[in-house]
Amino acid sequence: MSTTRREALAALGMAAAGGWIALGSDPVWAAQDEPTAESLPQPREYSLPPLGYAYDALEPHIDEQTMRLHHGIHHASYVAGLNRALARLAEARKTGDYELVKHFSREAAFHGSGHLLHAVFWRNMASTGGGEPKNKALAAMLQRDFGSFGAFRAHFQAAATAVEGSGWGILALEPLGRQLVVLQAEKHHNLTQWGCIPLLCVDVWEHAYYLRYQNKRAAYVSAFLNVVHWEDVAERLDRALALAR
């Protein structure tokens, strides 16, 4: 099971607003002044990334059987579910039948977020781990943003313990403030994928369109597409690709 570019990017743990940057195979952007849909590398299916260590490597802290089930069955099911959902959404685009778009969009968000967070999780662990970070930059940021490593550890442990339902505790970089934050994630998705950099957004809360379009959201979205500033979208794409290299 080779690690694809998608898994490599996931393992970096790039935190931003929303989901994850997940490009396809090797990029060709720099080599082409005007890339076309036909010339771009085609996205691959997602695959289960290898652990990088033996299933029993984390004992006695995490047992071998748990690792085998967690990685080989649970994580694998997220990968399969994500590929299935994306295939059904691609089929909907071909046929124009979007009756189940809500369901499969949710499936893609749920399974995609499960896959990507697990890809980070496995690499966050090592048999030689523990203690305090030796990297000076990381240690300095933890000191600055939490007061001390001990305060960070207490905060992280409390957040991960108290998150409601099925979820995660996460240390992330908040890019606008360029600071570290501790997050709780319930069900690991909320209809998005962690770390995605938005390129084009439309507000579809009723306050954004009700006075003009009443309940006709489709008409509002159609009107919005007539005023999109595509140069701005393209500029944002360039920056996102630079981060993903």
N, C-alpha and C positions, 0 to 999 in steps of 0.2 A: 504494500500500500504506500505509494509514493506521496510525498507532500506536495500539493499543488500550490500555485501562487495564492489562491484563496486562503488556504490554511496558513501559509507563511505570513500573510497580512494579518490574519486573525491572531496569530501568536504574538504579534507585536503589541497587541493591546492598545491600539490607538483610540483614545477616548475623545468623543466630541458629542455634539447634540444629535441624538437619534441613534441610528444603527451602525453598520459597519461598512467600510470601503471594501468591496470584494470584487476585484477585477478578475478577468479570465486568465489566459495563459500569457506567455511573455509579451510585454507591450512593444508596440512598434511606433508609438506616437512620435518619438524624437527623430525617427528616420524618415518620416513622411510629413511634407508640408500640408498636404490636403488629403488626409485619410478618408477612405470611403467604407461603407458598410461591408463591401466585399473584400477589401484588403485587410481589414482588422482581424486579429486572431479571434477565433470563435470561443466563447466561454465553455469550459468543461463542466461536467457534472461534479458536484461536491463529493469528496471521499473522506473516509474516516482516517484522520492523521495518526501515525504511530505515536506511542507514548514517548519513545526515546530512552526508555529504561525498562527493566523487567517488571512484571506485575507484582513481584514480591519485594521490590527495591525499597519500598517505603515502610516496610514492617519495622518495628511493631506498631507504628503510629497508624498506618492504614494497611489493612490486611490484603493478602493476595486475592482472595475470593471476591472481595468487594471490588477491587480494581478490575478484575476480569469481567464481572457483571456490569459494572458502571461503564467501562470503556467499550467492551465488546458487544454489549446488548443495548444499554440505554443510549449511549452516545450514537451508536450505529443507527438506532431507530430515528434519531433526529436527522441524521444525514439522509436516510431513505425518505423520510417525510418531507424534507425540504426539496429534494429532487423531484418527488412526486407532485408537490404543489406547484413548483415552477413549470413542470411539464404541462400540467392542466391549465395554468394561466397562459402558457404559450399556445395551447390548443384553442383556448377561448379567443385569443387575438386572431388566429387564423380563420376561425369559423364566424366570429362576430357574436357568439353566444356568451353573454356575460351573466347569465342567470346565477351562476355559482361563484361569481368573482369575490363576494364578501367572504364566503367560506374558505376559498383557497388563498385569498390574501391573508386571512387569519392563520391558516395553516403554514404559509411561508414565513410569517412573522414568528410564530411559536417555534417551529422546528429550526428556522434559521438562527434565531437567537440562542436556542439551546445548543446548537452545533458550535456557533462561534464562541460563546462563553466557555464551553467545555474545552475548545482548542487552546484557550488561554490558561484555563485551570490546570490542565495536565502539565504544561510547561512552567507553571508557577511552583511546582513541587520538585524536590530532589532529595536523594538520600543524605546529602551533605548539607541540607538546609537548616534553618532555624537561627536563633540568635538575633543580632541586630545587623542591619545592612552595612556593608563595608564601603559601598560606593559613596563617595563624599557628597556628590550632588543630590542623590536621593536622601541621604541622611540629613543634609541641610534643609531640604524642602520639607521633610517630615517635622523637623525641629521648628521651622518657621510657621508651618500651617497648622500644627497641632500642639505646639508648645514643648513637646518632648517625644521621644520614641515611645516611652511608657504611656503617655496620654493617647498617642495614636493607637497603640495596641489595645488599650482599654476601650476606646471608641469603636474600633473595628470589631472587636469581639462582641461588644454590646449590640451593635447594629446587626451583625450577622446572626446573633442569637434571637433577637427580637423581631426580625422581619416576619410578617404574617404570611401564612400559607407556604406554598412552595416558592422559594426565592433564593436570592444570593446576597451576600455582602461584598461590596466592591470598593476598592481604592481606585480612583480615576483622576486623570488630569482634566480639569475644567479649563478649556482652551481660551475662553474670553478673559477670565481673570488670571490665567496662567498659574493656577494653584491646584493643589491636591485636595480631593474631597472624598469622603466616605459615603457610599450610596447603599440603599436597600433596593433590591429589585424583586418585585412579586411576579412570579411566573415567568421571569426573565425576558419578557417581551413587551407587553402593552401595545401590540400592533405596530411594532417597529423593529429595527435591528440595531443593537448598540454600536455607537461610534460612527454612524453615517454622517457625512457632511452634506447638508441640504444644498441643492443647486437651484431648485425652483419650487416655490411654495404658494399654495392658494388657501386662504382662510375660508373654511366652509361652515364655521359656526354661524348660526342664524343672524347674529348681530352684524355680520359682514355683508349681508345681501337682502335681509327681509324687507326693508323699506322699499326697495326698488323692485325686487323680484318675488316678494312674498314667499311661497313655498316652492317656487320653481328653481331649485338649486341647479339643475342641469343647464337652464338658460343662463344663469349667473356664471357658471364655469365656462360656458361657451363664450360669453362676453369677455371674461378674464383673458382667455387665450388670444383675444384680439389686441391686447395691450401688453403682452409679455415683452420684456426688454431682453431679447436673446443675446445681445452682446454681453450683458451682465452675466447671463447663464453660462456662456462660453468661457468667460473669464474665471468664474467660480470653478468650472470643470478643470481648467488648466491648473489651478491651485490645488485642487483635490488630487489630481494625478501626480503632482509634484510630491505631495505628502505620501502617496502610496508607493513611490519608488523605493 
